[in-house]
Amino acid sequence: MSKKLKFIDVFSGCGGLSYGLEMAGLECLAAVDFNDIAIKTFNLNHKHPVGLKRDLTQFEPEELAEIIGANEIDLVVGGPPCQGFSTARTQGGANFGKEFVDDPRRDLYKRFLKNVEFFKPKIFVMENVLGIKSMGSGIYFTKIQEASRALGYSVAPVQINCWEFGVPQKRVRQLFIGTRVEQPLFMPSRYLAKTHSLEPSDKSLEPVVTLGEAICDLPPLKANDGASESKYDLALRKQHLKAYGNRYIIDLMQADQAQKLTWHISRPHSERDLRDFLLLREGENSKGAIARGEVMETPYSMESFADKYKRQSRYELCSTIVAHLKKDGLMFIHPTQNRSLTPREAARVQSFPDTFQFFGQRGNVYEQVGNAVPPLAGRAIGFAIKAYLKNYATSEARPKFKESDKNEAINKLEELTNSLYLGVIGNMTTKEFLGVWNLVHVVHPTLHPETALDKSGEIYMPPSGTSDVLAPYYKRSGWPVALIPIAIEANIRYIRKELTEEDYYFNNLASA
């Protein structure tokens, strides 16, 4: 682990995830994206430009391997375009309901996994919006896990709250973390260590970073004000740091290292919108203002667009930054100023430091920022990967089971599942149960305990004569229906601390 772990970023965008991984000490060999402006931004922030503008539906892994001079790497990461899964696209039923329509972007996960198949990384991380779990009844949430297991990877779908890693917004993302079948399973609760908490009573973690802490040192602006390059208000910053300290503005946003303040330029708003903005109290949306008795001039239906106008609060997390900011900023009105957030303020909320440069025009910057993975979330993922691979490097190799071992395990599990209704497993000693639990992994080495209790989605029905230990199974999780009671018992014993973390995640196979 003395050498830097090397990764490629597929569907990289402007590089938020890569930037965060590099903050954690990993090395990016290449980043690939179709968006020319995003790739130019990526390369602006690297001494050695490794960003490649390529169409990933045409650009093959073999071509990438030739460019980077490697056929195997430690890690593949990326976020296939998420708009096809976003809950923000519900108007007209594009992602949900009876009018669910085809969107070719939803199949780009296959191109991501094609790179996984070719480079055979020790671990991969695919990032997407939380809406992928529900879009089309979760069909793509299922397909990604199925396809990953077919490549010989155990996959853990992990939901992360970005504010728990220091990002000052209500951003929730879906990760798919896959590890090669011969390696220990990834344990999310161990490796994805939270650093911040919304609960003041939790003294073991730092309090979350609020919007006020993130942006209120920046010079005040009116609508349609500012410049793409300007100066900081050092007196205002000094006052701000007295209130909040250095932890975000200086330690992470590197405001003291940036020679100029960039992209602190506000967009214009109509006089009607500006009058409506003035009616909103801090932290209030337009629907709330109308309920209070305010009469707004907005032509939008407040039943359909309750948050169409939202004044953010200094004392809370910001709403989730979205690429729609390039069109309007009505959901992101400054807490105390009569305008929407500037690109630099949005970048701060996404945890891009002030030293990070953006290529393009104002709308391009909003779009890049909104589409990005917050670098601080990327850093947390990077630390998790380093910790996992360090543990993997020092742990004993997993035993390779022969076909005869698998057949014997199937027979033992069949005997057990036939008598589950008698409560046999509940009466087993911990040692006895651990032996049974490990048999599950012998038969199904790609299964992950994180998915065992997810009994949603389609069930695969096997040909007649197939052992119940093998099928029917849930297509999403891969877990056979017959083994679910064993998984439930394992979870109960894990919660009661009768099974250790290594036991529960099949990382102690001595009893198999």
C-alpha positions in Angstrom: 0.0 0.0 0.0 3.1 2.3 -0.2 2.3 3.1 -3.8 -0.6 5.3 -4.8 -3.7 3.4 -5.8 -4.5 4.1 -9.4 -7.9 4.6 -10.9 -9.8 5.6 -14.0 -12.9 7.8 -13.9 -15.6 6.8 -16.5 -18.2 9.5 -17.2 -16.1 11.8 -15.1 -17.8 15.1 -15.8 -15.7 18.0 -14.6 -14.0 15.8 -12.0 -15.6 16.2 -8.6 -15.3 12.5 -7.7 -11.7 12.3 -9.1 -10.7 15.5 -7.2 -12.0 14.0 -4.0 -10.2 10.7 -4.6 -7.0 12.6 -5.2 -7.5 14.5 -2.0 -7.5 11.1 -0.3 -4.2 10.2 -2.0 -5.2 8.2 -5.0 -3.9 8.7 -8.6 -6.1 9.3 -11.6 -4.7 7.7 -14.8 -7.5 8.8 -17.0 -10.9 10.5 -16.9 -13.3 10.0 -19.9 -16.4 12.1 -20.7 -18.2 13.2 -23.9 -18.7 16.8 -22.6 -15.8 18.9 -24.0 -16.2 21.7 -21.6 -16.3 19.4 -18.6 -13.1 17.7 -19.8 -11.4 21.1 -20.3 -12.3 21.9 -16.7 -10.9 18.6 -15.5 -7.6 19.3 -17.2 -7.4 22.8 -15.9 -7.1 21.3 -12.4 -4.4 18.8 -13.2 -0.7 19.3 -13.7 -0.8 16.3 -16.1 -4.0 16.6 -18.1 -5.4 13.1 -18.2 -9.0 14.0 -19.2 -10.1 12.6 -22.5 -13.1 13.8 -24.5 -14.5 10.5 -25.9 -17.9 9.1 -26.6 -18.0 6.1 -24.3 -20.6 4.4 -26.5 -17.8 4.1 -29.1 -14.6 4.3 -27.1 -13.5 0.8 -26.1 -11.5 -0.2 -23.0 -8.8 -1.6 -25.1 -8.2 1.9 -26.6 -8.0 3.4 -23.1 -5.6 0.7 -21.9 -3.3 1.6 -24.7 -3.4 5.3 -23.8 -2.7 4.7 -20.1 -0.3 1.8 -20.7 -2.0 -0.6 -18.3 -4.5 -3.5 -18.6 -5.2 -3.8 -14.9 -5.8 -1.0 -12.3 -6.9 -0.8 -8.7 -10.2 1.0 -9.1 -12.8 2.0 -11.7 -15.1 4.8 -10.7 -17.7 6.9 -12.4 -21.2 8.2 -12.6 -23.1 7.2 -15.8 -25.4 10.2 -16.6 -28.2 10.3 -14.0 -30.9 12.4 -15.6 -32.6 9.3 -16.9 -33.1 8.2 -13.2 -33.7 11.5 -11.5 -36.9 12.1 -9.5 -36.6 15.6 -10.7 -37.8 14.4 -14.2 -41.3 13.4 -13.1 -43.1 16.0 -15.2 -45.0 14.1 -17.9 -44.1 10.7 -16.4 -40.7 10.5 -18.0 -39.2 8.4 -15.3 -42.1 7.0 -13.4 -45.7 5.9 -13.8 -47.6 4.8 -16.9 -45.8 7.1 -19.2 -42.4 5.6 -18.4 -40.4 6.1 -21.7 -37.1 4.9 -23.0 -34.0 7.0 -22.3 -30.8 5.7 -23.8 -28.8 7.3 -20.9 -30.2 4.5 -18.7 -28.1 1.9 -20.5 -24.8 3.7 -20.1 -24.1 1.6 -17.0 -23.3 -1.2 -19.4 -20.4 0.9 -20.8 -19.2 1.5 -17.2 -19.3 -2.2 -16.5 -17.6 -3.0 -19.8 -14.5 -1.1 -18.4 -14.9 -3.1 -15.2 -14.9 -6.3 -17.1 -11.8 -5.4 -19.1 -9.6 -3.8 -16.4 -10.7 -6.2 -13.6 -10.2 -3.7 -10.8 -10.0 -4.8 -7.2 -12.9 -2.6 -6.5 -15.3 -0.4 -8.4 -17.6 2.5 -7.4 -20.6 3.5 -9.6 -22.4 6.6 -8.4 -25.9 7.7 -9.2 -29.0 9.5 -8.0 -31.2 7.9 -5.3 -34.1 7.9 -7.9 -32.5 4.9 -9.6 -34.0 2.7 -6.8 -37.6 3.6 -7.7 -37.4 4.5 -11.4 -39.4 1.9 -13.4 -40.0 -0.1 -10.3 -36.3 -0.3 -9.7 -35.5 -2.2 -13.0 -32.1 -0.5 -13.4 -31.3 -0.8 -9.8 -31.7 -4.5 -10.3 -29.9 -4.7 -13.6 -26.7 -3.1 -12.3 -26.5 -5.6 -9.5 -27.2 -8.5 -11.7 -24.7 -7.5 -14.3 -22.0 -6.9 -11.6 -22.5 -10.4 -10.1 -22.2 -11.9 -13.6 -18.8 -10.3 -13.9 -17.7 -12.0 -10.7 -18.1 -9.1 -8.3 -20.0 -8.9 -5.0 -21.9 -5.6 -5.0 -23.2 -3.5 -2.1 -25.7 -0.8 -2.9 -24.9 1.9 -0.4 -26.8 5.2 0.2 -24.7 8.1 1.4 -25.8 11.3 2.9 -23.2 13.8 1.7 -23.6 16.1 4.7 -22.2 13.4 6.9 -18.9 13.9 5.1 -18.8 17.7 5.5 -20.8 18.7 2.3 -23.2 21.6 3.3 -26.3 20.4 1.5 -29.1 17.9 1.6 -27.5 15.7 -1.0 -28.2 11.9 -1.0 -26.5 9.7 -3.5 -26.6 6.0 -4.4 -23.3 4.1 -4.7 -22.7 0.6 -6.1 -19.5 -0.7 -4.5 -18.2 -3.9 -6.1 -15.3 -6.1 -5.0 -13.9 -9.2 -6.8 -15.3 -12.4 -5.6 -12.0 -13.7 -4.3 -11.6 -10.7 -2.0 -13.2 -9.9 1.4 -16.5 -8.2 1.1 -16.7 -4.4 1.4 -18.2 -3.5 4.8 -19.8 0.0 4.4 -20.3 0.7 8.1 -16.6 0.1 8.8 -15.0 1.9 5.8 -17.3 4.8 5.0 -16.6 6.6 8.2 -19.0 9.6 8.8 -17.3 12.8 10.1 -20.3 15.1 10.6 -23.7 14.8 12.3 -27.0 16.7 12.3 -27.5 15.7 16.0 -25.9 18.3 18.4 -25.9 15.6 21.0 -23.4 13.4 19.0 -20.2 14.7 20.4 -18.1 12.1 18.6 -18.7 13.8 15.2 -18.4 17.4 14.0 -21.6 19.4 13.5 -22.7 19.7 9.9 -21.5 22.6 7.8 -24.4 25.0 7.2 -24.9 27.1 4.2 -24.0 30.2 6.2 -20.6 28.8 7.1 -20.0 27.8 3.5 -20.8 31.1 1.7 -21.3 34.1 3.9 -17.7 35.3 3.7 -18.2 36.1 0.0 -18.8 39.8 -1.0 -22.5 40.8 -1.2 -24.0 41.2 -4.6 -27.2 42.4 -6.2 -28.9 40.6 -9.0 -26.9 40.7 -12.3 -23.8 41.8 -10.4 -20.2 40.7 -9.9 -17.5 39.5 -12.3 -15.9 36.2 -13.4 -12.8 37.4 -11.6 -12.9 39.7 -8.5 -11.4 40.3 -5.1 -12.3 38.9 -1.8 -13.6 41.1 1.0 -10.9 40.3 3.6 -12.6 42.3 6.3 -15.8 40.3 5.8 -13.8 37.0 5.8 -12.1 38.0 9.1 -15.5 38.6 10.7 -16.8 35.3 9.2 -13.9 33.3 10.6 -14.5 34.7 14.1 -18.0 33.3 13.9 -17.3 29.9 12.3 -13.5 29.2 12.5 -11.3 27.9 9.7 -12.6 24.4 9.3 -14.4 25.0 6.0 -13.5 28.3 4.4 -9.7 28.0 5.0 -9.0 24.3 5.6 -11.1 22.9 2.8 -12.2 25.7 0.5 -8.6 27.1 0.5 -9.9 30.7 0.2 -6.5 31.9 1.5 -4.7 30.2 -1.3 -6.9 31.5 -4.2 -5.3 34.5 -5.9 -8.6 35.7 -7.2 -12.3 35.1 -6.4 -13.7 33.5 -9.5 -17.3 33.0 -10.8 -18.8 35.1 -8.0 -21.2 36.6 -10.5 -24.9 36.7 -10.1 -27.5 36.2 -12.8 -30.2 38.7 -13.7 -33.8 38.2 -12.5 -37.0 39.9 -13.7 -38.4 42.7 -11.6 -41.4 40.4 -10.9 -39.2 37.7 -9.5 -37.2 40.2 -7.4 -40.4 41.5 -5.9 -41.5 37.9 -5.1 -38.1 37.1 -3.6 -38.6 40.0 -1.1 -41.7 38.3 0.3 -39.9 35.2 1.3 -38.6 34.8 4.8 -35.2 33.0 5.3 -35.7 29.3 4.9 -39.2 29.7 3.4 -40.6 28.6 0.0 -43.3 30.3 -2.1 -46.0 28.0 -1.0 -45.3 28.8 2.7 -45.3 32.5 2.0 -48.7 32.3 0.3 -50.0 30.2 3.2 -49.0 33.1 5.5 -51.1 35.5 3.4 -48.5 36.9 1.0 -49.7 37.6 -2.5 -47.1 36.7 -5.1 -47.0 37.6 -8.7 -45.5 34.3 -9.8 -47.5 32.6 -12.7 -46.5 29.1 -11.5 -48.9 26.8 -9.7 -47.8 26.4 -6.1 -49.5 23.0 -5.9 -47.2 21.7 -8.6 -44.1 23.8 -7.7 -44.1 24.3 -4.0 -40.4 24.9 -4.0 -40.2 26.8 -7.2 -39.1 29.8 -5.2 -37.0 29.0 -2.1 -35.0 31.3 0.1 -32.3 29.2 1.6 -31.3 29.5 5.3 -27.9 30.3 6.7 -28.5 28.0 9.7 -29.4 24.9 7.7 -28.0 22.7 5.0 -28.6 24.0 1.5 -31.1 22.3 -0.8 -29.5 19.8 -3.2 -27.5 21.6 -5.9 -28.8 20.5 -9.4 -27.7 21.1 -13.0 -31.0 23.0 -13.5 -29.2 26.0 -12.0 -28.0 26.7 -15.5 -31.7 27.6 -16.4 -32.8 29.5 -13.3 -31.9 29.8 -9.7 -35.3 30.3 -8.2 -35.0 27.4 -5.8 -31.7 28.8 -4.6 -32.3 32.3 -3.4 -29.5 33.7 -1.2 -30.4 33.7 2.6 -30.0 37.5 3.0 -29.5 39.0 -0.5 -32.2 39.5 -3.1 -30.7 37.1 -5.8 -30.0 33.5 -6.5 -26.7 31.8 -5.7 -23.6 32.5 -7.9 -21.6 29.7 -9.5 -18.9 30.1 -6.9 -21.4 29.9 -4.1 -22.9 26.8 -5.7 -19.4 25.3 -6.0 -18.8 26.0 -2.3 -22.0 24.2 -1.5 -20.7 21.2 -3.6 -17.4 21.5 -1.7 -15.3 22.5 -4.7 -12.4 24.6 -3.2 -11.9 28.2 -4.4 -8.7 27.1 -6.1 -10.7 24.8 -8.4 -11.0 26.4 -11.8 -14.0 26.1 -14.2 -13.9 26.4 -18.0 -16.8 27.8 -20.0 -19.6 30.4 -19.5 -21.7 31.0 -16.4 -24.4 28.5 -17.5 -21.7 25.9 -18.2 -20.3 26.3 -14.7 -23.7 25.9 -13.1 -24.2 22.7 -15.1 -20.8 21.3 -14.3 -21.2 22.0 -10.6 -24.7 20.6 -10.5 -23.8 17.4 -12.2 -20.7 16.7 -10.1 -20.0 14.4 -7.2 -19.1 16.6 -4.3 -15.3 16.4 -3.8 -15.7 15.8 0.0 -17.9 12.9 -0.7 -15.3 11.6 -3.2 -12.6 12.1 -0.5 -14.6 9.9 1.9 -15.0 7.3 -0.7 -11.2 7.4 -1.4 -10.4 7.0 2.3 -12.8 4.0 2.4 -11.2 2.4 -0.6 -7.7 2.8 0.8 -8.7 1.4 4.2 -10.5 -1.6 2.5 -7.5 -2.4 0.2 -5.0 -2.0 3.1 -7.1 -4.5 5.1 -7.3 -6.8 2.0 -3.5 -6.7 1.5 -2.8 -7.8 5.1 -5.6 -10.4 5.4 -5.4 -14.1 4.6 -6.5 -15.1 1.1 -10.0 -16.4 0.8 -10.2 -20.1 0.3 -11.0 -21.3 -3.1 -13.8 -23.9 -3.0 -13.9 -26.8 -5.3 -17.1 -27.9 -7.1 -17.3 -30.8 -4.7 -17.2 -28.4 -1.7 -20.1 -26.5 -3.3 -22.1 -29.6 -3.9 -21.6 -30.7 -0.3 -22.7 -27.3 0.9 -25.8 -27.4 -1.2 -26.7 -30.8 0.3 -26.2 -29.5 3.9 -28.2 -26.3 3.2 -31.0 -28.4 1.6 -31.3 -30.5 4.7 -31.5 -27.4 6.8 -33.9 -25.4 4.7 -36.3 -28.3 4.7 -36.6 -28.0 8.5 -36.4 -24.2 8.9 -40.1 -24.1 10.0 -39.1 -26.0 13.1 -36.9 -23.1 14.3 -33.7 -25.1 14.0 -31.4 -22.2 13.2 -32.7 -20.1 16.1 -31.7 -22.8 18.6 -28.1 -23.2 17.2 -25.1 -22.1 19.1 -23.1 -19.2 17.6 -20.4 -21.6 16.3 -23.0 -23.9 14.7 -24.8 -21.1 13.1 -21.6 -19.5 11.8 -20.8 -22.8 10.0 -24.2 -22.7 8.3 -23.8 -19.0 7.4 -20.4 -19.7 5.8 -22.0 -22.4 3.7 -24.1 -19.8 2.1 -21.0 -18.1 0.8 -19.5 -21.3 -0.4 -22.6 -21.8 -2.6 -23.1 -18.2 -3.6 -19.8 -16.3 -3.4 -21.1 -13.1 -5.0 -23.9 -12.5 -2.5 -23.6 -9.6 -0.1 -25.3 -9.4 3.3 -26.2 -5.7 2.6 -28.7 -6.9 0.1 -30.1 -10.0 1.8 -33.1 -8.3 3.4 -34.1 -6.5 0.1 -37.0 -8.8 -1.0 -38.2 -6.4 -3.6 -38.2 -6.9 -7.4 -38.7 -9.8 -9.7 -38.2 -13.4 -8.7 -36.4 -15.7 -11.1 -38.2 -19.0 -11.5 -35.9 -21.9 -12.3 -36.4 -25.0 -14.5 -38.0 -27.9 -12.6 -35.5 -30.0 -10.6 -33.3 -27.1 -9.6 -32.3 -27.1 -5.9 -34.2 -24.5 -3.8 -30.8 -23.5 -2.5 -30.0 -22.1 -6.0 -33.4 -20.9 -7.1 -35.9 -19.3 -7.1 -34.0 -16.2 -6.3 -34.5 -12.4 -6.2 -33.0 -11.0 -9.3 -32.1 -7.8 -7.6 -30.1 -9.2 -4.7 -29.3 -12.7 -6.1 -30.5 -14.2 -2.8 -32.4 -17.5 -3.1 -35.8 -17.3 -1.4 -35.0 -20.4 0.6 -31.9 -18.8 2.2 -33.6 -15.6 3.3 -34.5 -17.0 6.8 -30.8 -17.8 7.4 -29.9 -14.2 6.3 -32.5 -12.8 8.7 -31.1 -14.9 11.6 -27.6 -13.7 10.7 -28.7 -10.1 10.8 -30.3 -10.6 14.2 -27.2 -12.2 15.6 -25.0 -9.5 14.1 -27.2 -6.8 15.7 -27.0 -8.7 19.0 -23.2 -8.8 18.5 -23.2 -12.6 18.5 -21.5 -12.4 15.1 -18.6 -10.2 14.5 -18.4 -7.9 11.5 -16.0 -10.4 9.9 -18.4 -13.2 10.6 -21.4 -11.4 9.2 -19.6 -10.3 6.0 -18.2 -13.8 5.3 -14.7 -12.6 6.0 -14.1 -15.4 8.4 -14.5 -18.7 6.5 -12.6 -21.0 8.8 -15.8 -22.8 9.8 -17.0 -23.3 6.2 
